[in-house]
């Protein structure tokens, strides 16, 4: 089954990626081409702009990972 991109809110700029055959992975993308793993890639592989967008749209996760900044 192919990955399914979806947004939590219509105005969001982040696409979340549903991967039904994998449990516990939180994947997201800004362009539906490059996919990031929230636990492995945030914030290290994001640009400054991408991190700002992610943090604005996901304050819970920004706070959860605040020790990584």
Predicted model as a PDB file, atoms N, CA, C, CB and O in Angstrom, pLDDT in the B-factor column:
MODEL        1                                                                  
ATOM      1  N   UNK A   1       0.832  -1.184   0.000  1.00 50.00           N  
ATOM      2  CA  UNK A   1       0.000   0.000   0.000  1.00 50.00           C  
ATOM      3  C   UNK A   1       0.876   1.246   0.000  1.00 50.00           C  
ATOM      4  CB  UNK A   1      -0.946  -0.001   1.208  1.00 50.00           C  
ATOM      5  O   UNK A   1       1.798   1.334   0.810  1.00 50.00           O  
ATOM      6  N   UNK A   2       0.622   2.209  -0.875  1.00 61.00           N  
ATOM      7  CA  UNK A   2       1.454   3.415  -0.939  1.00 61.00           C  
ATOM      8  C   UNK A   2       1.199   4.318   0.263  1.00 61.00           C  
ATOM      9  CB  UNK A   2       1.186   4.185  -2.242  1.00 61.00           C  
ATOM     10  O   UNK A   2       0.165   4.234   0.926  1.00 61.00           O  
ATOM     11  N   UNK A   3       2.170   5.178   0.517  1.00 70.00           N  
ATOM     12  CA  UNK A   3       2.026   6.145   1.599  1.00 70.00           C  
ATOM     13  C   UNK A   3       0.879   7.089   1.291  1.00 70.00           C  
ATOM     14  CB  UNK A   3       3.333   6.933   1.812  1.00 70.00           C  
ATOM     15  O   UNK A   3       0.627   7.416   0.132  1.00 70.00           O  
ATOM     16  N   UNK A   4       0.188   7.522   2.330  1.00 92.00           N  
ATOM     17  CA  UNK A   4      -0.903   8.460   2.176  1.00 92.00           C  
ATOM     18  C   UNK A   4      -0.529   9.754   2.897  1.00 92.00           C  
ATOM     19  CB  UNK A   4      -2.236   7.869   2.726  1.00 92.00           C  
ATOM     20  O   UNK A   4      -0.226   9.743   4.090  1.00 92.00           O  
ATOM     21  N   UNK A   5      -0.553  10.859   2.169  1.00 95.00           N  
ATOM     22  CA  UNK A   5      -0.268  12.158   2.747  1.00 95.00           C  
ATOM     23  C   UNK A   5      -1.577  12.805   3.167  1.00 95.00           C  
ATOM     24  CB  UNK A   5       0.503  13.056   1.750  1.00 95.00           C  
ATOM     25  O   UNK A   5      -2.570  12.755   2.440  1.00 95.00           O  
ATOM     26  N   UNK A   6      -1.568  13.411   4.344  1.00 95.00           N  
ATOM     27  CA  UNK A   6      -2.770  14.091   4.822  1.00 95.00           C  
ATOM     28  C   UNK A   6      -2.360  15.248   5.728  1.00 95.00           C  
ATOM     29  CB  UNK A   6      -3.711  13.102   5.576  1.00 95.00           C  
ATOM     30  O   UNK A   6      -1.249  15.278   6.259  1.00 95.00           O  
ATOM     31  N   UNK A   7      -3.267  16.188   5.893  1.00 95.00           N  
ATOM     32  CA  UNK A   7      -3.046  17.313   6.797  1.00 95.00           C  
ATOM     33  C   UNK A   7      -4.004  17.202   7.964  1.00 95.00           C  
ATOM     34  CB  UNK A   7      -3.227  18.667   6.065  1.00 95.00           C  
ATOM     35  O   UNK A   7      -5.152  16.789   7.802  1.00 95.00           O  
ATOM     36  N   UNK A   8      -3.523  17.576   9.150  1.00 92.00           N  
ATOM     37  CA  UNK A   8      -4.386  17.562  10.327  1.00 92.00           C  
ATOM     38  C   UNK A   8      -5.392  18.700  10.270  1.00 92.00           C  
ATOM     39  CB  UNK A   8      -3.554  17.659  11.608  1.00 92.00           C  
ATOM     40  O   UNK A   8      -6.529  18.553  10.717  1.00 92.00           O  
ATOM     41  N   UNK A   9      -4.974  19.833   9.720  1.00 94.00           N  
ATOM     42  CA  UNK A   9      -5.834  20.994   9.544  1.00 94.00           C  
ATOM     43  C   UNK A   9      -5.656  21.499   8.117  1.00 94.00           C  
ATOM     44  CB  UNK A   9      -5.505  22.114  10.589  1.00 94.00           C  
ATOM     45  O   UNK A   9      -4.539  21.469   7.602  1.00 94.00           O  
ATOM     46  N   UNK A  10      -6.707  21.956   7.468  1.00 94.00           N  
ATOM     47  CA  UNK A  10      -6.608  22.371   6.064  1.00 94.00           C  
ATOM     48  C   UNK A  10      -5.563  23.458   5.790  1.00 94.00           C  
ATOM     49  CB  UNK A  10      -7.940  22.858   5.604  1.00 94.00           C  
ATOM     50  O   UNK A  10      -4.995  23.510   4.699  1.00 94.00           O  
ATOM     51  N   UNK A  11      -5.309  24.324   6.774  1.00 96.00           N  
ATOM     52  CA  UNK A  11      -4.356  25.416   6.576  1.00 96.00           C  
ATOM     53  C   UNK A  11      -2.917  25.046   6.905  1.00 96.00           C  
ATOM     54  CB  UNK A  11      -4.759  26.584   7.408  1.00 96.00           C  
ATOM     55  O   UNK A  11      -2.015  25.859   6.701  1.00 96.00           O  
ATOM     56  N   UNK A  12      -2.682  23.843   7.406  1.00 97.00           N  
ATOM     57  CA  UNK A  12      -1.325  23.415   7.750  1.00 97.00           C  
ATOM     58  C   UNK A  12      -0.440  23.364   6.513  1.00 97.00           C  
ATOM     59  CB  UNK A  12      -1.352  22.044   8.433  1.00 97.00           C  
ATOM     60  O   UNK A  12      -0.908  23.147   5.396  1.00 97.00           O  
ATOM     61  N   UNK A  13       0.844  23.570   6.745  1.00 97.00           N  
ATOM     62  CA  UNK A  13       1.820  23.452   5.649  1.00 97.00           C  
ATOM     63  C   UNK A  13       2.553  22.117   5.695  1.00 97.00           C  
ATOM     64  CB  UNK A  13       2.834  24.600   5.710  1.00 97.00           C  
ATOM     65  O   UNK A  13       3.260  21.757   4.755  1.00 97.00           O  
ATOM     66  N   UNK A  14       2.381  21.394   6.783  1.00 97.00           N  
ATOM     67  CA  UNK A  14       3.013  20.089   6.932  1.00 97.00           C  
ATOM     68  C   UNK A  14       2.034  19.001   6.517  1.00 97.00           C  
ATOM     69  CB  UNK A  14       3.491  19.868   8.385  1.00 97.00           C  
ATOM     70  O   UNK A  14       0.858  19.019   6.878  1.00 97.00           O  
ATOM     71  N   UNK A  15       2.557  18.057   5.751  1.00 97.00           N  
ATOM     72  CA  UNK A  15       1.810  16.852   5.382  1.00 97.00           C  
ATOM     73  C   UNK A  15       2.287  15.733   6.281  1.00 97.00           C  
ATOM     74  CB  UNK A  15       1.999  16.483   3.863  1.00 97.00           C  
ATOM     75  O   UNK A  15       3.492  15.507   6.394  1.00 97.00           O  
ATOM     76  N   UNK A  16       1.380  15.036   6.915  1.00 96.00           N  
ATOM     77  CA  UNK A  16       1.726  13.843   7.684  1.00 96.00           C  
ATOM     78  C   UNK A  16       1.622  12.652   6.747  1.00 96.00           C  
ATOM     79  CB  UNK A  16       0.794  13.668   8.939  1.00 96.00           C  
ATOM     80  O   UNK A  16       0.870  12.681   5.773  1.00 96.00           O  
ATOM     81  N   UNK A  17       2.369  11.617   7.042  1.00 95.00           N  
ATOM     82  CA  UNK A  17       2.427  10.458   6.166  1.00 95.00           C  
ATOM     83  C   UNK A  17       1.906   9.235   6.916  1.00 95.00           C  
ATOM     84  CB  UNK A  17       3.872  10.220   5.657  1.00 95.00           C  
ATOM     85  O   UNK A  17       2.463   8.827   7.935  1.00 95.00           O  
ATOM     86  N   UNK A  18       0.848   8.674   6.400  1.00 91.00           N  
ATOM     87  CA  UNK A  18       0.297   7.452   6.987  1.00 91.00           C  
ATOM     88  C   UNK A  18       0.967   6.252   6.330  1.00 91.00           C  
ATOM     89  CB  UNK A  18      -1.257   7.388   6.815  1.00 91.00           C  
ATOM     90  O   UNK A  18       0.911   6.079   5.112  1.00 91.00           O  
ATOM     91  N   UNK A  19       1.589   5.443   7.145  1.00 86.00           N  
ATOM     92  CA  UNK A  19       2.244   4.226   6.666  1.00 86.00           C  
ATOM     93  C   UNK A  19       1.637   3.079   7.472  1.00 86.00           C  
ATOM     94  CB  UNK A  19       3.836   4.293   6.826  1.00 86.00           C  
ATOM     95  O   UNK A  19       2.155   2.713   8.527  1.00 86.00           O  
ATOM     96  N   UNK A  20       0.548   2.520   6.977  1.00 78.00           N  
ATOM     97  CA  UNK A  20      -0.213   1.534   7.761  1.00 78.00           C  
ATOM     98  C   UNK A  20       0.558   0.291   8.180  1.00 78.00           C  
ATOM     99  CB  UNK A  20      -1.390   1.108   6.987  1.00 78.00           C  
ATOM    100  O   UNK A  20       0.226  -0.328   9.190  1.00 78.00           O  
ATOM    101  N   UNK A  21       1.573  -0.080   7.426  1.00 81.00           N  
ATOM    102  CA  UNK A  21       2.278  -1.316   7.768  1.00 81.00           C  
ATOM    103  C   UNK A  21       3.428  -1.099   8.758  1.00 81.00           C  
ATOM    104  CB  UNK A  21       2.812  -1.958   6.511  1.00 81.00           C  
ATOM    105  O   UNK A  21       4.168  -2.036   9.058  1.00 81.00           O  
ATOM    106  N   UNK A  22       3.582   0.129   9.266  1.00 80.00           N  
ATOM    107  CA  UNK A  22       4.634   0.418  10.256  1.00 80.00           C  
ATOM    108  C   UNK A  22       4.003   1.090  11.467  1.00 80.00           C  
ATOM    109  CB  UNK A  22       5.755   1.326   9.645  1.00 80.00           C  
ATOM    110  O   UNK A  22       3.259   2.061  11.329  1.00 80.00           O  
ATOM    111  N   UNK A  23       4.299   0.580  12.632  1.00 82.00           N  
ATOM    112  CA  UNK A  23       3.748   1.118  13.868  1.00 82.00           C  
ATOM    113  C   UNK A  23       4.808   1.951  14.579  1.00 82.00           C  
ATOM    114  CB  UNK A  23       3.238  -0.019  14.787  1.00 82.00           C  
ATOM    115  O   UNK A  23       5.969   1.548  14.659  1.00 82.00           O  
ATOM    116  N   UNK A  24       4.411   3.106  15.092  1.00 82.00           N  
ATOM    117  CA  UNK A  24       5.307   3.918  15.899  1.00 82.00           C  
ATOM    118  C   UNK A  24       6.159   4.893  15.132  1.00 82.00           C  
ATOM    119  CB  UNK A  24       6.177   3.051  16.665  1.00 82.00           C  
ATOM    120  O   UNK A  24       6.993   5.572  15.731  1.00 82.00           O  
ATOM    121  N   UNK A  25       5.984   4.990  13.836  1.00 88.00           N  
ATOM    122  CA  UNK A  25       6.723   5.973  13.055  1.00 88.00           C  
ATOM    123  C   UNK A  25       5.847   7.188  12.826  1.00 88.00           C  
ATOM    124  CB  UNK A  25       7.193   5.378  11.710  1.00 88.00           C  
ATOM    125  O   UNK A  25       4.689   7.071  12.424  1.00 88.00           O  
ATOM    126  N   UNK A  26       6.406   8.343  13.085  1.00 93.00           N  
ATOM    127  CA  UNK A  26       5.731   9.609  12.839  1.00 93.00           C  
ATOM    128  C   UNK A  26       6.489  10.294  11.709  1.00 93.00           C  
ATOM    129  CB  UNK A  26       5.673  10.512  14.141  1.00 93.00           C  
ATOM    130  O   UNK A  26       7.551  10.881  11.920  1.00 93.00           O  
ATOM    131  N   UNK A  27       5.935  10.211  10.523  1.00 96.00           N  
ATOM    132  CA  UNK A  27       6.584  10.747   9.338  1.00 96.00           C  
ATOM    133  C   UNK A  27       5.835  11.982   8.856  1.00 96.00           C  
ATOM    134  CB  UNK A  27       6.655   9.685   8.226  1.00 96.00           C  
ATOM    135  O   UNK A  27       4.612  12.068   8.960  1.00 96.00           O  
ATOM    136  N   UNK A  28       6.593  12.931   8.328  1.00 97.00           N  
ATOM    137  CA  UNK A  28       5.983  14.152   7.814  1.00 97.00           C  
ATOM    138  C   UNK A  28       6.805  14.698   6.665  1.00 97.00           C  
ATOM    139  CB  UNK A  28       5.847  15.205   8.923  1.00 97.00           C  
ATOM    140  O   UNK A  28       7.960  14.320   6.468  1.00 97.00           O  
ATOM    141  N   UNK A  29       6.183  15.603   5.904  1.00 97.00           N  
ATOM    142  CA  UNK A  29       6.838  16.182   4.742  1.00 97.00           C  
ATOM    143  C   UNK A  29       6.334  17.616   4.559  1.00 97.00           C  
ATOM    144  CB  UNK A  29       6.572  15.325   3.464  1.00 97.00           C  
ATOM    145  O   UNK A  29       5.242  17.974   5.000  1.00 97.00           O  
ATOM    146  N   UNK A  30       7.156  18.415   3.901  1.00 98.00           N  
ATOM    147  CA  UNK A  30       6.751  19.773   3.552  1.00 98.00           C  
ATOM    148  C   UNK A  30       6.341  19.856   2.084  1.00 98.00           C  
ATOM    149  CB  UNK A  30       7.886  20.763   3.843  1.00 98.00           C  
ATOM    150  O   UNK A  30       5.632  20.780   1.684  1.00 98.00           O  
ATOM    151  N   UNK A  31       6.791  18.886   1.283  1.00 97.00           N  
ATOM    152  CA  UNK A  31       6.565  18.956  -0.167  1.00 97.00           C  
ATOM    153  C   UNK A  31       6.090  17.636  -0.788  1.00 97.00           C  
ATOM    154  CB  UNK A  31       7.834  19.390  -0.848  1.00 97.00           C  
ATOM    155  O   UNK A  31       5.982  17.538  -2.010  1.00 97.00           O  
ATOM    156  N   UNK A  32       5.813  16.646   0.016  1.00 95.00           N  
ATOM    157  CA  UNK A  32       5.411  15.308  -0.426  1.00 95.00           C  
ATOM    158  C   UNK A  32       6.519  14.580  -1.195  1.00 95.00           C  
ATOM    159  CB  UNK A  32       4.173  15.407  -1.295  1.00 95.00           C  
ATOM    160  O   UNK A  32       6.258  13.563  -1.836  1.00 95.00           O  
ATOM    161  N   UNK A  33       7.722  15.084  -1.135  1.00 96.00           N  
ATOM    162  CA  UNK A  33       8.858  14.430  -1.797  1.00 96.00           C  
ATOM    163  C   UNK A  33       9.862  13.949  -0.751  1.00 96.00           C  
ATOM    164  CB  UNK A  33       9.545  15.397  -2.802  1.00 96.00           C  
ATOM    165  O   UNK A  33      10.221  12.772  -0.720  1.00 96.00           O  
ATOM    166  N   UNK A  34      10.306  14.859   0.095  1.00 97.00           N  
ATOM    167  CA  UNK A  34      11.234  14.522   1.159  1.00 97.00           C  
ATOM    168  C   UNK A  34      10.419  14.219   2.407  1.00 97.00           C  
ATOM    169  CB  UNK A  34      12.260  15.675   1.413  1.00 97.00           C  
ATOM    170  O   UNK A  34       9.629  15.048   2.861  1.00 97.00           O  
ATOM    171  N   UNK A  35      10.615  13.031   2.954  1.00 96.00           N  
ATOM    172  CA  UNK A  35       9.874  12.605   4.134  1.00 96.00           C  
ATOM    173  C   UNK A  35      10.839  12.531   5.313  1.00 96.00           C  
ATOM    174  CB  UNK A  35       9.174  11.229   3.895  1.00 96.00           C  
ATOM    175  O   UNK A  35      11.922  11.955   5.217  1.00 96.00           O  
ATOM    176  N   UNK A  36      10.420  13.128   6.425  1.00 98.00           N  
ATOM    177  CA  UNK A  36      11.220  13.145   7.641  1.00 98.00           C  
ATOM    178  C   UNK A  36      10.590  12.243   8.699  1.00 98.00           C  
ATOM    179  CB  UNK A  36      11.366  14.581   8.173  1.00 98.00           C  
ATOM    180  O   UNK A  36       9.368  12.118   8.780  1.00 98.00           O  
ATOM    181  N   UNK A  37      11.435  11.626   9.497  1.00 96.00           N  
ATOM    182  CA  UNK A  37      10.992  10.849  10.645  1.00 96.00           C  
ATOM    183  C   UNK A  37      11.119  11.769  11.859  1.00 96.00           C  
ATOM    184  CB  UNK A  37      11.838   9.512  10.822  1.00 96.00           C  
ATOM    185  O   UNK A  37      12.212  12.227  12.192  1.00 96.00           O  
ATOM    186  N   UNK A  38      10.002  12.030  12.504  1.00 95.00           N  
ATOM    187  CA  UNK A  38      10.001  12.995  13.592  1.00 95.00           C  
ATOM    188  C   UNK A  38      11.016  12.652  14.682  1.00 95.00           C  
ATOM    189  CB  UNK A  38       8.622  13.086  14.191  1.00 95.00           C  
ATOM    190  O   UNK A  38      11.715  13.539  15.172  1.00 95.00           O  
ATOM    191  N   UNK A  39      11.105  11.399  15.060  1.00 94.00           N  
ATOM    192  CA  UNK A  39      11.996  11.036  16.160  1.00 94.00           C  
ATOM    193  C   UNK A  39      13.469  11.010  15.751  1.00 94.00           C  
ATOM    194  CB  UNK A  39      11.603   9.688  16.708  1.00 94.00           C  
ATOM    195  O   UNK A  39      14.332  11.265  16.591  1.00 94.00           O  
ATOM    196  N   UNK A  40      13.776  10.716  14.516  1.00 96.00           N  
ATOM    197  CA  UNK A  40      15.168  10.631  14.080  1.00 96.00           C  
ATOM    198  C   UNK A  40      15.689  11.935  13.469  1.00 96.00           C  
ATOM    199  CB  UNK A  40      15.315   9.515  13.080  1.00 96.00           C  
ATOM    200  O   UNK A  40      16.873  12.247  13.596  1.00 96.00           O  
ATOM    201  N   UNK A  41      14.822  12.689  12.814  1.00 97.00           N  
ATOM    202  CA  UNK A  41      15.279  13.833  12.019  1.00 97.00           C  
ATOM    203  C   UNK A  41      15.026  15.206  12.637  1.00 97.00           C  
ATOM    204  CB  UNK A  41      14.629  13.788  10.699  1.00 97.00           C  
ATOM    205  O   UNK A  41      15.708  16.169  12.287  1.00 97.00           O  
ATOM    206  N   UNK A  42      14.062  15.315  13.545  1.00 97.00           N  
ATOM    207  CA  UNK A  42      13.735  16.620  14.123  1.00 97.00           C  
ATOM    208  C   UNK A  42      14.688  16.958  15.244  1.00 97.00           C  
ATOM    209  CB  UNK A  42      12.293  16.644  14.635  1.00 97.00           C  
ATOM    210  O   UNK A  42      14.903  16.120  16.120  1.00 97.00           O  
ATOM    211  N   UNK A  43      15.262  18.125  15.262  1.00 96.00           N  
ATOM    212  CA  UNK A  43      15.255  19.210  14.285  1.00 96.00           C  
ATOM    213  C   UNK A  43      16.459  19.192  13.358  1.00 96.00           C  
ATOM    214  CB  UNK A  43      15.196  20.526  14.992  1.00 96.00           C  
ATOM    215  O   UNK A  43      16.640  20.090  12.536  1.00 96.00           O  
ATOM    216  N   UNK A  44      17.280  18.158  13.500  1.00 96.00           N  
ATOM    217  CA  UNK A  44      18.597  18.133  12.872  1.00 96.00           C  
ATOM    218  C   UNK A  44      18.580  18.257  11.347  1.00 96.00           C  
ATOM    219  CB  UNK A  44      19.285  16.875  13.245  1.00 96.00           C  
ATOM    220  O   UNK A  44      19.449  18.920  10.781  1.00 96.00           O  
ATOM    221  N   UNK A  45      17.634  17.649  10.687  1.00 97.00           N  
ATOM    222  CA  UNK A  45      17.622  17.651   9.224  1.00 97.00           C  
ATOM    223  C   UNK A  45      16.686  18.696   8.630  1.00 97.00           C  
ATOM    224  CB  UNK A  45      17.233  16.294   8.721  1.00 97.00           C  
ATOM    225  O   UNK A  45      16.529  18.770   7.411  1.00 97.00           O  
ATOM    226  N   UNK A  46      16.066  19.499   9.482  1.00 98.00           N  
ATOM    227  CA  UNK A  46      15.167  20.538   9.002  1.00 98.00           C  
ATOM    228  C   UNK A  46      15.917  21.853   8.843  1.00 98.00           C  
ATOM    229  CB  UNK A  46      13.980  20.711   9.957  1.00 98.00           C  
ATOM    230  O   UNK A  46      16.853  22.144   9.588  1.00 98.00           O  
ATOM    231  N   UNK A  47      15.493  22.642   7.859  1.00 97.00           N  
ATOM    232  CA  UNK A  47      16.040  23.984   7.745  1.00 97.00           C  
ATOM    233  C   UNK A  47      15.447  24.828   8.871  1.00 97.00           C  
ATOM    234  CB  UNK A  47      15.736  24.608   6.339  1.00 97.00           C  
ATOM    235  O   UNK A  47      14.504  24.403   9.538  1.00 97.00           O  
ATOM    236  N   UNK A  48      15.990  26.005   9.077  1.00 97.00           N  
ATOM    237  CA  UNK A  48      15.461  26.901  10.106  1.00 97.00           C  
ATOM    238  C   UNK A  48      13.992  27.212   9.831  1.00 97.00           C  
ATOM    239  CB  UNK A  48      16.284  28.205  10.168  1.00 97.00           C  
ATOM    240  O   UNK A  48      13.172  27.215  10.749  1.00 97.00           O  
ATOM    241  N   UNK A  49      13.664  27.474   8.571  1.00 98.00           N  
ATOM    242  CA  UNK A  49      12.281  27.775   8.201  1.00 98.00           C  
ATOM    243  C   UNK A  49      11.363  26.570   8.448  1.00 98.00           C  
ATOM    244  CB  UNK A  49      12.208  28.201   6.726  1.00 98.00           C  
ATOM    245  O   UNK A  49      10.259  26.731   8.969  1.00 98.00           O  
ATOM    246  N   UNK A  50      11.807  25.384   8.083  1.00 98.00           N  
ATOM    247  CA  UNK A  50      11.010  24.182   8.303  1.00 98.00           C  
ATOM    248  C   UNK A  50      10.771  23.948   9.793  1.00 98.00           C  
ATOM    249  CB  UNK A  50      11.701  22.965   7.681  1.00 98.00           C  
ATOM    250  O   UNK A  50       9.667  23.582  10.196  1.00 98.00           O  
ATOM    251  N   UNK A  51      11.803  24.158  10.609  1.00 97.00           N  
ATOM    252  CA  UNK A  51      11.652  23.974  12.052  1.00 97.00           C  
ATOM    253  C   UNK A  51      10.637  24.968  12.608  1.00 97.00           C  
ATOM    254  CB  UNK A  51      13.010  24.138  12.767  1.00 97.00           C  
ATOM    255  O   UNK A  51       9.815  24.607  13.451  1.00 97.00           O  
ATOM    256  N   UNK A  52      10.685  26.206  12.146  1.00 97.00           N  
ATOM    257  CA  UNK A  52       9.726  27.214  12.591  1.00 97.00           C  
ATOM    258  C   UNK A  52       8.304  26.800  12.243  1.00 97.00           C  
ATOM    259  CB  UNK A  52      10.046  28.575  11.966  1.00 97.00           C  
ATOM    260  O   UNK A  52       7.404  26.902  13.077  1.00 97.00           O  
ATOM    261  N   UNK A  53       8.097  26.337  11.021  1.00 98.00           N  
ATOM    262  CA  UNK A  53       6.776  25.882  10.587  1.00 98.00           C  
ATOM    263  C   UNK A  53       6.326  24.700  11.443  1.00 98.00           C  
ATOM    264  CB  UNK A  53       6.796  25.489   9.086  1.00 98.00           C  
ATOM    265  O   UNK A  53       5.201  24.675  11.943  1.00 98.00           O  
ATOM    266  N   UNK A  54       7.208  23.732  11.606  1.00 97.00           N  
ATOM    267  CA  UNK A  54       6.869  22.555  12.404  1.00 97.00           C  
ATOM    268  C   UNK A  54       6.474  22.961  13.819  1.00 97.00           C  
ATOM    269  CB  UNK A  54       8.049  21.572  12.444  1.00 97.00           C  
ATOM    270  O   UNK A  54       5.457  22.499  14.336  1.00 97.00           O  
ATOM    271  N   UNK A  55       7.267  23.815  14.443  1.00 97.00           N  
ATOM    272  CA  UNK A  55       7.007  24.223  15.823  1.00 97.00           C  
ATOM    273  C   UNK A  55       5.684  24.974  15.954  1.00 97.00           C  
ATOM    274  CB  UNK A  55       8.148  25.093  16.335  1.00 97.00           C  
ATOM    275  O   UNK A  55       4.963  24.790  16.934  1.00 97.00           O  
ATOM    276  N   UNK A  56       5.363  25.816  14.975  1.00 97.00           N  
ATOM    277  CA  UNK A  56       4.106  26.571  15.016  1.00 97.00           C  
ATOM    278  C   UNK A  56       2.905  25.639  14.892  1.00 97.00           C  
ATOM    279  CB  UNK A  56       4.072  27.623  13.896  1.00 97.00           C  
ATOM    280  O   UNK A  56       1.898  25.829  15.574  1.00 97.00           O  
ATOM    281  N   UNK A  57       3.006  24.649  14.038  1.00 97.00           N  
ATOM    282  CA  UNK A  57       1.880  23.750  13.803  1.00 97.00           C  
ATOM    283  C   UNK A  57       1.803  22.609  14.820  1.00 97.00           C  
ATOM    284  CB  UNK A  57       1.972  23.177  12.411  1.00 97.00           C  
ATOM    285  O   UNK A  57       0.763  21.963  14.948  1.00 97.00           O  
ATOM    286  N   UNK A  58       2.880  22.365  15.532  1.00 96.00           N  
ATOM    287  CA  UNK A  58       2.938  21.244  16.468  1.00 96.00           C  
ATOM    288  C   UNK A  58       3.571  21.664  17.795  1.00 96.00           C  
ATOM    289  CB  UNK A  58       3.725  20.081  15.854  1.00 96.00           C  
ATOM    290  O   UNK A  58       4.648  21.180  18.143  1.00 96.00           O  
ATOM    291  N   UNK A  59       2.916  22.555  18.537  1.00 96.00           N  
ATOM    292  CA  UNK A  59       3.519  23.047  19.782  1.00 96.00           C  
ATOM    293  C   UNK A  59       3.792  21.942  20.805  1.00 96.00           C  
ATOM    294  CB  UNK A  59       2.619  24.086  20.402  1.00 96.00           C  
ATOM    295  O   UNK A  59       4.750  22.030  21.574  1.00 96.00           O  
ATOM    296  N   UNK A  60       2.963  20.916  20.816  1.00 96.00           N  
ATOM    297  CA  UNK A  60       3.201  19.808  21.752  1.00 96.00           C  
ATOM    298  C   UNK A  60       4.559  19.163  21.474  1.00 96.00           C  
ATOM    299  CB  UNK A  60       2.070  18.748  21.645  1.00 96.00           C  
ATOM    300  O   UNK A  60       5.355  18.947  22.389  1.00 96.00           O  
ATOM    301  N   UNK A  61       4.813  18.857  20.195  1.00 95.00           N  
ATOM    302  CA  UNK A  61       6.066  18.191  19.853  1.00 95.00           C  
ATOM    303  C   UNK A  61       7.252  19.137  19.981  1.00 95.00           C  
ATOM    304  CB  UNK A  61       5.998  17.631  18.440  1.00 95.00           C  
ATOM    305  O   UNK A  61       8.349  18.700  20.330  1.00 95.00           O  
ATOM    306  N   UNK A  62       7.057  20.410  19.709  1.00 95.00           N  
ATOM    307  CA  UNK A  62       8.141  21.392  19.898  1.00 95.00           C  
ATOM    308  C   UNK A  62       8.564  21.407  21.364  1.00 95.00           C  
ATOM    309  CB  UNK A  62       7.691  22.821  19.444  1.00 95.00           C  
ATOM    310  O   UNK A  62       9.756  21.445  21.671  1.00 95.00           O  
ATOM    311  N   UNK A  63       7.582  21.378  22.271  1.00 96.00           N  
ATOM    312  CA  UNK A  63       7.887  21.352  23.695  1.00 96.00           C  
ATOM    313  C   UNK A  63       8.530  20.005  24.095  1.00 96.00           C  
ATOM    314  CB  UNK A  63       6.601  21.603  24.517  1.00 96.00           C  
ATOM    315  O   UNK A  63       9.474  19.969  24.885  1.00 96.00           O  
ATOM    316  N   UNK A  64       8.011  18.924  23.546  1.00 95.00           N  
ATOM    317  CA  UNK A  64       8.538  17.595  23.846  1.00 95.00           C  
ATOM    318  C   UNK A  64      10.025  17.483  23.486  1.00 95.00           C  
ATOM    319  CB  UNK A  64       7.735  16.529  23.094  1.00 95.00           C  
ATOM    320  O   UNK A  64      10.806  16.863  24.208  1.00 95.00           O  
ATOM    321  N   UNK A  65      10.401  18.099  22.349  1.00 95.00           N  
ATOM    322  CA  UNK A  65      11.780  18.007  21.870  1.00 95.00           C  
ATOM    323  C   UNK A  65      12.615  19.245  22.193  1.00 95.00           C  
ATOM    324  CB  UNK A  65      11.783  17.778  20.382  1.00 95.00           C  
ATOM    325  O   UNK A  65      13.678  19.433  21.601  1.00 95.00           O  
ATOM    326  N   UNK A  66      12.162  20.089  23.115  1.00 93.00           N  
ATOM    327  CA  UNK A  66      12.858  21.348  23.374  1.00 93.00           C  
ATOM    328  C   UNK A  66      14.321  21.174  23.778  1.00 93.00           C  
ATOM    329  CB  UNK A  66      12.140  22.102  24.446  1.00 93.00           C  
ATOM    330  O   UNK A  66      15.129  22.076  23.556  1.00 93.00           O  
ATOM    331  N   UNK A  67      14.672  20.039  24.362  1.00 93.00           N  
ATOM    332  CA  UNK A  67      16.067  19.799  24.739  1.00 93.00           C  
ATOM    333  C   UNK A  67      16.963  19.540  23.532  1.00 93.00           C  
ATOM    334  CB  UNK A  67      16.148  18.625  25.689  1.00 93.00           C  
ATOM    335  O   UNK A  67      18.186  19.534  23.672  1.00 93.00           O  
ATOM    336  N   UNK A  68      16.388  19.329  22.360  1.00 89.00           N  
ATOM    337  CA  UNK A  68      17.164  19.106  21.135  1.00 89.00           C  
ATOM    338  C   UNK A  68      17.549  20.413  20.442  1.00 89.00           C  
ATOM    339  CB  UNK A  68      16.373  18.233  20.173  1.00 89.00           C  
ATOM    340  O   UNK A  68      18.413  20.419  19.565  1.00 89.00           O  
ATOM    341  N   UNK A  69      16.918  21.510  20.827  1.00 75.00           N  
ATOM    342  CA  UNK A  69      17.164  22.795  20.137  1.00 75.00           C  
ATOM    343  C   UNK A  69      18.424  23.455  20.614  1.00 75.00           C  
ATOM    344  CB  UNK A  69      16.001  23.743  20.337  1.00 75.00           C  
ATOM    345  O   UNK A  69      18.773  24.536  20.137  1.00 75.00           O  
TER     346      UNK A  69                                                      
ENDMDL                                                                          
END                                                                             
